[in-house]
Amino acid sequence: MIRDNHGRPINYLRLAVTDRCNLRCFYCMPEEGINFLPKPHLLTFEEMVRMVTLMAEMGITKVRITGGEPFVRKDMMAFLRSLKNITGIEQVNITTNGVLTAPLVPELKELGISSVNLSLDTLDRERFKEMTRRDELPNVLKTLDALLENGIKTKINAVVMAGKNDQDILPLVNLSKELPVSVRFIEEMPFNGSGINKEAFMSHTRIIEKIREACPSLKKLKDEAHSTSSNYSIDGHQGNVGVIAAFSRTFCGSCNRIRVTPTGTLKTCLYDDGVMNIRDLLRTEPDNKIIKEKLLAAFSSRPKDGFEAEALRSAEVSESMTTIGG
């Protein structure tokens, strides 16, 4: 097992396979979108498989595929199959916005995908259109239905902002009453190309207070090891709810994850500005042992938390989340 310089295990890779997305969520990117990268700048699937194989040999056991939106990249299903065949990788999970995913769910089930995180900030079609700048809610709900019908563990991720979709908190909570899903509410982060909206920010404590007002039986659950969410049960609900303090950064002390962006930048913390270019290393270094040594060196100099990582950046946070990996 890999351990960082603070004694934390590292066994979880979040791998962004593309910076492209078919939505334009305002908390993630500007309305006009971003300048998407030319294909040669992105890691190829073959390079990703080599990288994940090396990391699995070092102790990575879980991979989450993110984007952008993963399923806008061609040949994703073949790539997922390759990941599942890597010795040492025990779980492959996916985060998706669900626009293109519904027809693929039976094959995801057959592949043995462990779980899917579905981004869904509102159940109101007009508000969905306002937030994502696309009218795609029906397709997202089709994906939710397909995931549940196929018995794939499903988590719903909702970024909450006051005056934008805070009125959707309780309708989303009610999904966990009728369905066996985990609904997680996420603090807004500054990764939208322009920084955090301070007036709209809702802290994790404020979100929980709002839920508790409507659901007095809200009870804290014991969280899984390295969980980023604080999770709660509600009497009579099949599923559960949780909050992710993504901006408050309360879970850094147990962080077991690293990130690789679509261009191959290694991030040992979401809030750093990249610590290593794996893409160029993969393209120039044939010796896997040397690559592993450089990875270990990067893992051995992690910041203690997101605040330290942000303070060490060469510039203020300004990038879009779609260039990092959701």
WOPEPE-V689595 format. One record per backbone hydrogen bond with DSSP energy under -0.5 kcal/mol. CO is the residue of the C=O (numbers start at 1). NH is the residue of the N-H. If there is no record, write none. Layout:
# WOPEPE-V689595
co=CO nh=NH
co=CO nh=NH
This chain:
# WOPEPE-V689595
co=2 nh=10
co=4 nh=7
co=8 nh=4
co=10 nh=2
co=11 nh=61
co=11 nh=62
co=12 nh=258
co=13 nh=15
co=13 nh=64
co=14 nh=16
co=14 nh=260
co=15 nh=17
co=15 nh=66
co=20 nh=68
co=20 nh=69
co=25 nh=28
co=25 nh=29
co=28 nh=321
co=28 nh=322
co=30 nh=33
co=34 nh=36
co=38 nh=41
co=38 nh=42
co=39 nh=42
co=44 nh=48
co=45 nh=49
co=46 nh=50
co=47 nh=51
co=48 nh=52
co=49 nh=53
co=50 nh=54
co=51 nh=55
co=52 nh=56
co=53 nh=57
co=54 nh=58
co=55 nh=59
co=55 nh=60
co=61 nh=90
co=61 nh=91
co=62 nh=13
co=63 nh=93
co=64 nh=15
co=65 nh=95
co=66 nh=17
co=67 nh=326
co=68 nh=67
co=68 nh=70
co=69 nh=72
co=70 nh=73
co=73 nh=76
co=75 nh=79
co=76 nh=80
co=77 nh=81
co=78 nh=82
co=79 nh=83
co=80 nh=84
co=81 nh=85
co=82 nh=85
co=83 nh=86
co=86 nh=89
co=88 nh=90
co=91 nh=63
co=92 nh=114
co=93 nh=65
co=94 nh=117
co=95 nh=70
co=96 nh=119
co=98 nh=102
co=101 nh=104
co=101 nh=105
co=102 nh=105
co=104 nh=108
co=105 nh=109
co=106 nh=110
co=107 nh=111
co=108 nh=112
co=108 nh=113
co=109 nh=112
co=114 nh=153
co=115 nh=94
co=116 nh=118
co=116 nh=155
co=117 nh=96
co=117 nh=119
co=118 nh=157
co=123 nh=125
co=124 nh=128
co=125 nh=129
co=126 nh=130
co=127 nh=131
co=128 nh=132
co=129 nh=133
co=131 nh=26
co=132 nh=24
co=134 nh=136
co=136 nh=139
co=136 nh=140
co=137 nh=141
co=138 nh=142
co=139 nh=143
co=140 nh=144
co=141 nh=145
co=142 nh=146
co=143 nh=147
co=144 nh=148
co=145 nh=149
co=146 nh=150
co=147 nh=152
co=148 nh=151
co=153 nh=116
co=154 nh=182
co=155 nh=118
co=155 nh=157
co=156 nh=158
co=156 nh=184
co=157 nh=120
co=158 nh=186
co=160 nh=188
co=160 nh=202
co=161 nh=164
co=161 nh=165
co=161 nh=166
co=165 nh=168
co=166 nh=169
co=168 nh=172
co=169 nh=173
co=170 nh=174
co=171 nh=175
co=172 nh=175
co=172 nh=176
co=173 nh=176
co=174 nh=177
co=174 nh=178
co=175 nh=179
co=176 nh=239
co=177 nh=238
co=179 nh=181
co=179 nh=239
co=181 nh=183
co=181 nh=240
co=182 nh=156
co=182 nh=184
co=183 nh=242
co=184 nh=158
co=185 nh=244
co=186 nh=160
co=190 nh=192
co=190 nh=195
co=191 nh=321
co=196 nh=198
co=197 nh=200
co=197 nh=201
co=198 nh=201
co=200 nh=162
co=203 nh=207
co=204 nh=208
co=205 nh=209
co=206 nh=210
co=207 nh=211
co=208 nh=212
co=209 nh=213
co=210 nh=214
co=211 nh=215
co=215 nh=218
co=219 nh=233
co=221 nh=223
co=224 nh=227
co=228 nh=245
co=229 nh=231
co=230 nh=243
co=231 nh=221
co=232 nh=241
co=233 nh=219
co=234 nh=237
co=240 nh=183
co=241 nh=232
co=242 nh=185
co=243 nh=230
co=243 nh=245
co=244 nh=187
co=244 nh=246
co=245 nh=249
co=245 nh=250
co=249 nh=252
co=251 nh=254
co=252 nh=255
co=256 nh=11
co=256 nh=12
co=258 nh=14
co=259 nh=267
co=260 nh=16
co=261 nh=264
co=262 nh=43
co=264 nh=278
co=264 nh=279
co=265 nh=261
co=266 nh=275
co=266 nh=276
co=267 nh=259
co=269 nh=272
co=276 nh=266
co=276 nh=278
co=277 nh=281
co=278 nh=282
co=279 nh=283
co=280 nh=284
co=281 nh=284
co=281 nh=285
co=284 nh=286
co=286 nh=288
co=287 nh=291
co=288 nh=292
co=289 nh=293
co=290 nh=294
co=291 nh=295
co=292 nh=296
co=293 nh=297
co=294 nh=298
co=295 nh=299
co=296 nh=300
co=298 nh=301
co=299 nh=5
co=299 nh=302
co=305 nh=309
co=306 nh=310
co=307 nh=311
co=308 nh=312
co=310 nh=313
co=319 nh=193
co=320 nh=323
co=321 nh=324
co=321 nh=325
